[in-house]
Amino acid sequence: MNLVLNLYRLALRLYPPAFRERYAAEMLGSARQLSADAPSKRRFAAALGWDTLSSLTREHMRFASPLKPAFLFAFAAFFSVLLLAVSVFHQQVLRRGADRQPEQLATTLSAELAHSDNRSFTLPSPPQDIGSSAWLNGNTAFAAVFDASGQVVASNATFDNALPQPPRGIFTTIRARGLYKVTWQPQRGVRIALTGREIPGGGFVLAGQSLLSAEARTARFDSFLKVMWAVLLLACGIILVLAQNQPRRRTT
Protein backbone atom coordinates (compact mmCIF):
# COMPACT_ATOMS: atom_id res chain seq x y z
CA MET A 1 0.00 0.00 0.00
CA ASN A 2 2.98 2.33 0.47
CA LEU A 3 3.49 2.18 -3.30
CA VAL A 4 -0.06 3.43 -3.94
CA LEU A 5 0.31 6.26 -1.42
CA ASN A 6 3.67 7.29 -2.88
CA LEU A 7 2.13 7.43 -6.35
CA TYR A 8 -0.77 9.44 -4.95
CA ARG A 9 1.72 11.89 -3.40
CA LEU A 10 3.26 12.37 -6.84
CA ALA A 11 -0.21 12.79 -8.38
CA LEU A 12 -0.90 15.70 -6.03
CA ARG A 13 1.86 17.62 -7.83
CA LEU A 14 -0.25 17.56 -10.99
CA TYR A 15 -2.93 19.76 -9.43
CA PRO A 16 -2.94 23.52 -10.14
CA PRO A 17 -0.52 25.31 -7.77
CA ALA A 18 -3.20 27.28 -5.91
CA PHE A 19 -5.28 24.16 -5.28
CA ARG A 20 -2.21 22.10 -4.34
CA GLU A 21 -0.92 24.58 -1.77
CA ARG A 22 -4.29 24.75 -0.07
CA TYR A 23 -5.44 21.13 -0.09
CA ALA A 24 -2.53 18.74 -0.84
CA ALA A 25 -1.51 18.03 2.78
CA GLU A 26 -5.12 17.47 3.84
CA MET A 27 -5.81 15.16 0.87
CA LEU A 28 -2.70 13.07 1.56
CA GLY A 29 -3.62 12.75 5.24
CA SER A 30 -7.14 11.63 4.35
CA ALA A 31 -5.76 9.05 1.89
CA ARG A 32 -3.49 7.61 4.58
CA GLN A 33 -6.38 7.31 7.03
CA LEU A 34 -8.66 5.69 4.45
CA SER A 35 -5.85 3.29 3.49
CA ALA A 36 -5.41 2.17 7.09
CA ASP A 37 -9.15 1.55 7.52
CA ALA A 38 -9.85 0.04 4.08
CA PRO A 39 -11.08 -3.60 4.27
CA SER A 40 -9.90 -4.23 0.68
CA LYS A 41 -6.59 -2.64 -0.27
CA ARG A 42 -6.98 -3.26 -4.00
CA ARG A 43 -10.47 -1.72 -4.08
CA PHE A 44 -9.15 1.27 -2.18
CA ALA A 45 -6.32 1.68 -4.72
CA ALA A 46 -8.74 1.52 -7.65
CA ALA A 47 -11.18 3.96 -6.01
CA LEU A 48 -8.36 6.37 -5.14
CA GLY A 49 -7.07 6.30 -8.70
CA TRP A 50 -10.49 6.99 -10.21
CA ASP A 51 -11.25 9.79 -7.71
CA THR A 52 -7.90 11.43 -8.42
CA LEU A 53 -8.48 11.18 -12.16
CA SER A 54 -11.86 12.90 -11.97
CA SER A 55 -10.65 15.49 -9.45
CA LEU A 56 -7.58 16.41 -11.50
CA THR A 57 -9.67 16.84 -14.62
CA ARG A 58 -12.21 19.00 -12.80
CA GLU A 59 -9.65 21.28 -11.16
CA HIS A 60 -7.63 21.82 -14.31
CA MET A 61 -10.77 22.62 -16.26
CA ARG A 62 -11.45 25.27 -13.63
CA PHE A 63 -7.97 26.75 -13.34
CA ALA A 64 -6.46 26.26 -16.78
CA SER A 65 -7.75 27.38 -20.16
CA PRO A 66 -6.83 26.20 -22.68
CA LEU A 67 -5.59 22.83 -21.42
CA LYS A 68 -2.03 22.10 -22.47
CA PRO A 69 -1.41 18.84 -24.40
CA ALA A 70 1.79 18.29 -22.38
CA PHE A 71 -0.22 18.15 -19.17
CA LEU A 72 -2.65 15.61 -20.59
CA PHE A 73 0.24 13.47 -21.79
CA ALA A 74 1.85 13.55 -18.32
CA PHE A 75 -1.54 12.91 -16.76
CA ALA A 76 -2.23 9.85 -18.95
CA ALA A 77 1.30 8.52 -18.44
CA PHE A 78 1.03 8.85 -14.66
CA PHE A 79 -2.26 7.01 -14.44
CA SER A 80 -1.04 4.32 -16.80
CA VAL A 81 1.81 3.70 -14.34
CA LEU A 82 -0.64 3.85 -11.43
CA LEU A 83 -2.91 1.23 -12.98
CA LEU A 84 0.10 -0.98 -13.67
CA ALA A 85 1.20 -0.62 -10.04
CA VAL A 86 -2.31 -1.53 -8.83
CA SER A 87 -2.23 -4.62 -11.07
CA VAL A 88 1.14 -5.75 -9.69
CA PHE A 89 0.02 -5.07 -6.11
CA HIS A 90 -3.16 -7.09 -6.66
CA GLN A 91 -1.19 -10.02 -8.11
CA GLN A 92 1.14 -10.02 -5.10
CA VAL A 93 -1.78 -10.00 -2.65
CA LEU A 94 -3.44 -12.99 -4.34
CA ARG A 95 -0.14 -14.87 -4.67
CA ARG A 96 0.61 -14.43 -0.99
CA GLY A 97 -2.92 -15.55 -0.19
CA ALA A 98 -2.38 -18.75 -2.19
CA ASP A 99 0.84 -19.39 -0.22
CA ARG A 100 -0.80 -18.98 3.18
CA GLN A 101 -2.55 -22.36 3.55
CA PRO A 102 0.36 -24.47 2.17
CA GLU A 103 2.83 -22.63 4.41
CA GLN A 104 0.72 -23.25 7.52
CA LEU A 105 0.24 -26.91 6.60
CA ALA A 106 3.93 -27.49 5.86
CA THR A 107 4.99 -25.77 9.09
CA THR A 108 2.53 -27.75 11.20
CA LEU A 109 3.45 -31.12 9.68
CA SER A 110 7.17 -30.42 9.93
CA ALA A 111 6.83 -29.70 13.63
CA GLU A 112 4.72 -32.82 14.21
CA LEU A 113 7.08 -35.09 12.29
CA ALA A 114 10.09 -33.72 14.16
CA HIS A 115 8.65 -35.29 17.34
CA SER A 116 7.58 -38.60 15.80
CA ASP A 117 9.39 -41.58 14.33
CA ASN A 118 8.37 -40.39 10.83
CA ARG A 119 6.31 -43.55 10.42
CA SER A 120 3.30 -43.07 12.72
CA PHE A 121 1.62 -40.01 11.29
CA THR A 122 -1.58 -39.23 9.40
CA LEU A 123 -1.77 -36.67 6.62
CA PRO A 124 -4.82 -34.39 6.71
CA SER A 125 -7.85 -34.57 4.41
CA PRO A 126 -8.91 -37.48 2.14
CA PRO A 127 -6.83 -38.51 -0.89
CA GLN A 128 -7.10 -36.10 -3.83
CA ASP A 129 -6.03 -35.97 -7.47
CA ILE A 130 -4.18 -32.67 -7.96
CA GLY A 131 -4.58 -32.96 -11.71
CA SER A 132 -8.38 -33.09 -11.55
CA SER A 133 -10.59 -30.15 -12.46
CA ALA A 134 -12.30 -30.25 -9.07
CA TRP A 135 -9.03 -29.85 -7.17
CA LEU A 136 -7.53 -27.30 -9.55
CA ASN A 137 -10.57 -25.04 -9.25
CA GLY A 138 -10.84 -25.43 -5.49
CA ASN A 139 -8.88 -24.18 -2.47
CA THR A 140 -7.85 -27.47 -0.82
CA ALA A 141 -4.18 -27.94 0.01
CA PHE A 142 -2.36 -31.27 -0.27
CA ALA A 143 0.70 -32.44 1.64
CA ALA A 144 3.50 -34.89 0.93
CA VAL A 145 6.41 -36.20 2.98
CA PHE A 146 9.83 -36.95 1.46
CA ASP A 147 12.91 -38.65 2.78
CA ALA A 148 16.33 -36.99 3.05
CA SER A 149 17.12 -37.80 -0.59
CA GLY A 150 13.93 -36.13 -1.84
CA GLN A 151 12.02 -39.34 -2.56
CA VAL A 152 8.32 -39.18 -1.75
CA VAL A 153 7.30 -41.61 1.01
CA ALA A 154 3.73 -40.50 1.76
CA SER A 155 1.14 -38.13 0.36
CA ASN A 156 -2.58 -37.46 0.55
CA ALA A 157 -2.56 -36.60 -3.16
CA THR A 158 -1.79 -38.25 -6.46
CA PHE A 159 -0.84 -36.92 -9.86
CA ASP A 160 -1.18 -39.10 -12.97
CA ASN A 161 -1.99 -42.04 -10.65
CA ALA A 162 1.30 -41.68 -8.78
CA LEU A 163 2.54 -39.82 -5.72
CA PRO A 164 3.61 -36.26 -6.60
CA GLN A 165 7.36 -35.92 -7.20
CA PRO A 166 8.56 -32.35 -7.87
CA PRO A 167 12.07 -31.62 -9.23
CA ARG A 168 14.85 -32.71 -6.87
CA GLY A 169 16.44 -29.26 -7.01
CA ILE A 170 13.62 -27.97 -4.79
CA PHE A 171 14.97 -29.99 -1.86
CA THR A 172 18.45 -28.54 -2.21
CA THR A 173 16.96 -25.06 -1.95
CA ILE A 174 14.81 -26.02 1.03
CA ARG A 175 17.86 -27.40 2.80
CA ALA A 176 19.69 -24.11 2.20
CA ARG A 177 16.82 -21.79 3.13
CA GLY A 178 14.72 -23.80 5.59
CA LEU A 179 11.51 -22.57 3.92
CA TYR A 180 10.95 -22.35 0.18
CA LYS A 181 7.99 -21.15 -1.87
CA VAL A 182 7.78 -21.81 -5.58
CA THR A 183 5.26 -22.17 -8.40
CA TRP A 184 5.27 -25.77 -9.58
CA GLN A 185 3.85 -26.56 -13.02
CA PRO A 186 4.09 -30.32 -13.61
CA GLN A 187 2.15 -29.95 -16.87
CA ARG A 188 0.31 -27.31 -18.84
CA GLY A 189 -2.80 -26.11 -17.04
CA VAL A 190 -1.62 -27.35 -13.64
CA ARG A 191 -0.04 -24.56 -11.60
CA ILE A 192 0.53 -25.04 -7.88
CA ALA A 193 1.68 -22.72 -5.11
CA LEU A 194 4.16 -25.06 -3.41
CA THR A 195 5.73 -24.53 0.02
CA GLY A 196 8.46 -26.78 1.40
CA ARG A 197 10.03 -27.18 4.84
CA GLU A 198 12.81 -29.40 6.08
CA ILE A 199 11.91 -31.80 8.86
CA PRO A 200 14.31 -31.45 11.79
CA GLY A 201 16.32 -34.66 11.84
CA GLY A 202 15.94 -35.31 8.10
CA GLY A 203 13.35 -35.34 5.36
CA PHE A 204 11.03 -32.73 3.92
CA VAL A 205 7.39 -31.71 3.88
CA LEU A 206 5.79 -30.12 0.82
CA ALA A 207 2.30 -28.62 0.74
CA GLY A 208 0.57 -27.07 -2.24
CA GLN A 209 -2.58 -25.34 -3.41
CA SER A 210 -3.87 -24.71 -6.92
CA LEU A 211 -3.21 -21.26 -8.38
CA LEU A 212 -6.03 -21.40 -10.91
CA SER A 213 -8.60 -19.60 -8.77
CA ALA A 214 -6.16 -16.83 -7.82
CA GLU A 215 -5.02 -16.43 -11.41
CA ALA A 216 -8.63 -16.28 -12.63
CA ARG A 217 -9.36 -13.47 -10.16
CA THR A 218 -6.19 -11.70 -11.29
CA ALA A 219 -7.29 -11.96 -14.92
CA ARG A 220 -10.73 -10.53 -14.13
CA PHE A 221 -9.25 -7.63 -12.18
CA ASP A 222 -6.71 -6.91 -14.93
CA SER A 223 -9.55 -6.82 -17.46
CA PHE A 224 -11.28 -4.23 -15.29
CA LEU A 225 -8.08 -2.16 -15.14
CA LYS A 226 -7.71 -2.36 -18.92
CA VAL A 227 -11.22 -0.97 -19.31
CA MET A 228 -10.32 1.85 -16.90
CA TRP A 229 -7.16 2.55 -18.92
CA ALA A 230 -9.13 2.67 -22.18
CA VAL A 231 -11.67 5.04 -20.59
CA LEU A 232 -8.79 7.19 -19.32
CA LEU A 233 -7.25 7.52 -22.78
CA LEU A 234 -10.63 8.24 -24.36
CA ALA A 235 -11.44 10.87 -21.74
CA CYS A 236 -8.04 12.54 -22.20
CA GLY A 237 -8.58 12.65 -25.95
CA ILE A 238 -12.04 14.17 -25.61
CA ILE A 239 -10.86 16.74 -23.06
CA LEU A 240 -7.96 17.71 -25.29
CA VAL A 241 -10.23 18.21 -28.31
CA LEU A 242 -12.73 20.26 -26.30
CA ALA A 243 -9.99 22.34 -24.71
CA GLN A 244 -8.33 23.10 -28.05
CA ASN A 245 -11.68 24.15 -29.52
CA GLN A 246 -12.43 26.58 -26.69
CA PRO A 247 -12.18 30.27 -27.64
CA ARG A 248 -8.91 31.64 -26.42
CA ARG A 249 -9.07 34.53 -23.99
CA ARG A 250 -7.85 37.80 -25.32
CA THR A 251 -5.10 39.49 -23.43
CA THR A 252 -4.62 43.23 -23.40
N, C-alpha and C positions, 0 to 999 in steps of 0.2 A: 504494500500500500504506500510505502514511502516513495516509490517510483511515480505513482499517480499524483501524489501531492507535490512532488518536485516539478513534474510537468505542469501542474496547475499553477504553481508559482511562476513558472516561465510564461504561461498563458496570460497572467495578469499584466505582464509588460506590454501586451498587445492592445490594451485598452487605451483610449485617449488620455493624455497626461493629466488633465483636470480630474477626470473620473478616477484614474488610478491613484492619484495622491490622496483623494478623499476616502476611497472605499477599499483599496487593495488589502490593507492590513486586516480590516474587519472581515472581508470575504475569505481570506486565507485562514483566519481563526475559526470561522464558521465551518469551513471545509474540514479542518482538522477534527472539530468536535463531531461533525456528522460521520466522518470516517471511523472514529472510535466507537460510535454507537451503532453503526450500520450492521444489520444482521447478515447481509450478503455483500461482500467486498466487491465482487465483479459487477453487481447491479448498481452499487454506489458509483463505481468508476464510470460506467456507461451513462448514468444519469448526470453525473458531474460534467462529463464531456459534452453532452447534448445541451445542458443548461448554459455552459460557457459559450458554446457555439452561438446559441440564440442571443445571449446577452451581448457578446462582442459585436454581432451584426447590428443589433438594435442601437448600441451606444455609438458605433461609428457612423451609422446613418444619421444620428442626431448631431454629432460633433463635426463630422467631416463631409464636405461636399465640394467637388465631386470625389468619389472614392478612388483611391489610387490603386492601379492594378498590382503594384508591388506589394501592397498590404494584403490584398486578397491571395496572392501567391504564397506569401509567408503564412497567412492564416490557414490555407488549405494544406500546406506542407506540415505545419505544426499538428493539425488535427489528424493528418494521415499517420504521423509518428505516434500520436496519442492512441489512436485506435489499434495500431500495431502493438503498442506496449500493453494495452488492455487485453489483447488476444494472447500475448505471451504470458501475462500474469494469470489469466484464466486457465491456460494449459497447465501451468505449474501447480495451481491449486488443485485441479482435478487429478494430476499425476501423483501429488503427495497424498491425496485422499485414497487413491488406489493402492498406495504403498502401506497405508496405515494398518489394515487388517492382517496382511501377510507378515508385517514386522512384529505385531503383537503376538501372532501365533508362533512365529519362529523363535521369538524371545522366550515365550512361555515354555515351549517344548524343549528348548535347549537347557533351560534351568531344571526342568523335571528330569530330563535324561542324565544330567550331570550327577543326580543323586540316586540313579537306578543302575541296574546292571546292564542297561541298554538292550535287554531282552524282554523284560516284563513291563511293557508299556502299551497303551492303546491310543491310536491316533483318532482325533475328533472327526465327527460327522460320518455318514455312510460313504461307501465307495462311490466315486464319480469319474466320468469320462471327460477329461479336460479338452477333448477335441469335439465334443458334442455341442450342438447349437444351444441346448438348454443351459449348459454350464457357461459357455462363452458369453451369453447374453444375460447372465445372472451376476450375483455379487458374492458367491460362495468361494471361500479360500480352501485350497488343498494343502497338504503337508506331506513331506517325504523325508526319510532318514537315510543317511549315507554313511558308509564306513570311512576310515581315515584315508583310503585311497580314492574316494569319490564314487564308489560303487553303491547303487541304491540297494537297501536291505529291507525297507518297508515303506509303504505309501498308502494313503487312502484314495489315490487317484490312479487312473491308467491313461495311457495315450497310445493309440494304435494297438490296443490289446496287450500292452506291456507297461511295466512300471516306468514312470518318467525318468529320463536320464539326460540332463542338460550337459553342455560341453564341460569337459574336465577342467578347463582353464578357470571356470568360476570358483572352484574350490581353492585354487592357488591364491586367488584374490581374497577370498574369505579368510584364509589362514593369515594373510598379510594385514588385513584391515579389521578382522573380527566381525564386522557387519558389512554386508554388500547388497546393494539394490541394483537391479538390472532389468531391462526389457528382454524377455526371452521369446523368440519367434521360431518355434520348431518347424512350422510350415506356414505357407501363405494363408492368411485369414485367422491365424491363431497367434495372438499377442498377449503375453502374460507379464504382469508386474511381479517380479520374482525377488524375494528377500532371503538371504542366507545367513546363518550364524554357525559358528564352530561350537561343537559340544565340548565343554571342558573335559579333558581326559581323552579326547579323540572322537572323530566323526563330525558330521555336519547335519544341520536341519535346513531344509528349504521349504518355503511356503509361497504360494502364488495365487493371484487373482486375475481374472480376465480384464483386459483393458478395453474391450469393445464398447462397453456402456459408456465409459469415460470419454473415449474417442468420439463416440456418436454425439455426446453432449457438446464436446469441443467443436465438432463440425457444425452443429446447429447454431452455436453461439457465433462462430466465425462467419456463417452465412448472414446472421443478423448484423454483424459489424460491417460486412461488405455492402449490405443495403444502406447502412448509415453513411458509409464512405461515398457511395454513389449519390445519395441525397445531398451530401456535403458539396461534392463537386458541382452538381446541378444547381444548387442554391448559390454557390459562389459565381457560377457563370451568369445566372439570371441577375444577381445583384450587380455584377460588373456591367452588364448591358444596360440595366436601368440607370446606374450611376453615370455612365458615359453619355446617356441620352438626356440627362437632366440639363436644363439651361444653366449655363455658367453665370455666376454672380459677377456683375460688373464692379470693377474697382475704380475709384476716382483718386 
